[in-house]
Amino acid sequence: MRDYARFKEIDELLSTGHPDEAKARLRGLQASVIALHDEVDRLQARIGSFEEMLSLPRTLVREEGLVYVDTPSGRRGPFCPLCHDAEGSLIRLEKFASGWWCPCCGAELPLHAEPVRKEPARIIQFRNKA
């Protein structure tokens, strides 16, 4: 409704013989309407992403110590494994120079976790004491 009042002001300027001032205000109004439409498009894209994550059955995947969600449109994440383990939350990690950072718990995780090497089990033979 605020824009409606601005249009009325522009109409009043035109009818009172101030076309240059009306044009300047109209350009300003046009810029704000374009910015609003851009923001609506951005928000609709985010809503679509959230709806996809909430409405589809989620498949959680752990890879290199991080949590991901597989969806039909691709893998989402990484998410903080500490927050997920503690509360079931899916908090998206933020990338920084040497790894990942969780904005919720503050955990810093390495960019590429070292795979855990499993040593083969050693068989220790018992000696018969006879």
N, C-alpha and C positions, 0 to 999 in steps of 0.2 A: 504493500500500500504506500510505502514511502516513495517509491518510484512514480506512482500515480500523481502525487502532489508535485513532484519535479516536472512531470509532463504538463501539468496545469500551469506551472510557473513559466515554462517555455512558451506555451500557447499565449499566455498573457503578454509576454515580451514581444511575440510576433504581432499580436493585435494592437499593441501600443507603439509599434514602429521601431523596435530595437532588434532587427534581424541578426546583427553581428553578435550581440550578447546571447541571443537565443541559440545561434549556431554553436557558440563556445560551450554553453550548458548542455546542448544536445550531444556534443562530442564526449563530454564527461560522463553523461548518462549512458551513452553507448559503450564506453570503456567499462563501466561498472557492470552492465548487463552481460558483456562478453566474459568478464572475470567470474561472474556468478555461474554462468553456463559451464565454464571450464571446471569450476569447483564441483558442480553437480555431476558432471561426467566422471571426475576423479572419485567422488564418493560412491557413485553407482558401481564403478569397477571394484572398489573395496568391498561393498556390500555383496556383490556377486561372488567374490572370493570367499568371504565369510560364510555365505549361504552354502556354497559348495562344500566347504569343510564341515559344516554342521549337519547338512541334510543327507549327505552320502555316508554309507557305512565306512568308517575309517579303518585303515590298515596301518598300524604303527610298525615302523621298521627301525631297528637299531643298527647303525653302521658307523664304524670307527668311534664308538663311544657316544654318538649323537643320536637324537631321535628325529625321525622323518615320518611324514604321513604320505602314503601313496594314494592318489586320487586318479580318476579317469583322465584328467587333464595333465597329469604329471606329478612328480614328487614335490612335496612342500616341505620347507624347513631350511636349515636345521632348527630344532627346538631344544631347549635346555633339558638335559637328562636329569639334573638334580631336582628341578621344579616338578618335572613329570613324575619322578619317583616319589617325591614328598607329598604332592597334592593332586597328581593327575593333570596338572596344568600344561598347556602347550604355549610356552613363552618363546617367541622367536628370538634366536640369538643374533647379535649384531657383530659384524666383522670388524676387527681392528688389525693393526700391523702384524702381530704374531699369533693371532688366533681368533677365538670367538669370545664374546662377552654377553652375559645375561643381564638385561636391564632390571629384572625382578630381584634375583638373589645376589647379583654382583659376581657370580662365578666367572672365572677366566679359564677357558678351555683351549688346548692347543689346536692349531689349524688342521693339522693332519696327525691324528693320534697314531702312536706306534702300535702296530698289531701285536697282540699278546702272543708270545711264543710259548708253546706248550712243550716242555721237555718230555721225551718219552719216559714212561715209568721204568724205574730200575727194579729188577728182581733181585732181592737179597735172599740168598739161599741159607737155610738153617743148617747148622752142623749138628750132626748126631754125636752126642757125648756118650759114647759107649765104650 
